[in-house]
Amino acid sequence: MAKFKGKDLYLNNDDQVYFGDNAEAAMWYDASGKLQINHTVSGVAAVQPYELVILSQLTDALGGVTASGGAYGSYYAYAKSDGTSSTNSITFVNKVSLITSTVVSGTYKIEWYAEVNRNSASNDVMFRIYLDNTTELCNTNFRIADANSWLVVSGFDVVNFNSTVHRVDVQFAGQTTGKTSYIRRARVEITRLM
């Protein structure tokens, strides 16, 4: 039960304060120590660290949020190829491809990992992540001094997908012919962010 102490009103855990002629909104402090509000809160931009922020401030700070929620992780796809593959080609060869089902339009994160090697210290092994046969998300060369060493290549990119099927290829090649490039433990994954 609520009690007044001077000008202050004290409520026990889970006691509620109601707002509106028909009690359309309520606020209470629950037993787990959380302040609960069962209604939309609106206002102006927060200027102090203890003030509530409005959606536009979150969008500016985070680069976008989903107001309705539920988008993050609602789509996930993964492909991998662990075995060692080799090529003498100077044009890119696929190690593993991830072909999505038809996705919902939105923002997606593409992550990749692979280990590469080249049996020559005088020229490079080449690595590429290729999206929809048109866009390079990663294209890099490595000169590996020790032919017995494997170099880890990993990264990510954030892309906007339209509502269709998409393809991500993990590819490799060599800088010159006559030497061999190797790749193993290749992985690629796609997660919906927004």
DAUR-V484748 format. One record per run of one state. SS is the DSSP state (H for helix, E for strand, - for the rest). FROM is the first residue (numbers start at 1). LEN is the number of residues. Records with the same first field share a line. If there is no record, write none. Layout:
SS=FROM-LEN + FROM-LEN
This chain:
-=1-2 + 6-2 + 11-5 + 20-5 + 30-5 + 38-17 + 63-13 + 82-3 + 88-5 + 100-6 + 119-6 + 132-3 + 143-8 + 162-5 + 175-6 + 193-2
E=3-3 + 8-3 + 16-4 + 25-5 + 35-3 + 76-6 + 85-3 + 93-7 + 106-13 + 125-7 + 135-8 + 151-11 + 167-8 + 181-12
H=55-8
